Amino acid sequence: MLNAKALALSAGIVWSLTIFITTIISVATGFGKAFLEAYGSIHPGYIITVAGAFIGLVYAFICAAVGIYILIWLYNKFEKKFK
């Protein structure tokens, strides 16, 4: 059985830092602009700026943590059922 809370927290931290760092790099160099524009199209208020990096950090943490928590919760339910 996997620990859903621990994995959700870990995924949230990793994904939010990924978006934050990629945004900061994109502000300076333009790297990853197409990816970040697509990311911004589904997260209202996110734009490729320093302020947007902080907005993206919050969105990324919430999306990753909730998504992984649901995934692991379902995994654990199925694991119990099929043992």
Secondary structure by P-SEA (a helix, b strand, c coil): cccaaaaaaaaaaaaaaaaaaaaaaaaacccaaaaaaaaaaacccccccaaaaaaaaaaaaaaaaaaaaaaaaaaaaaaaaac
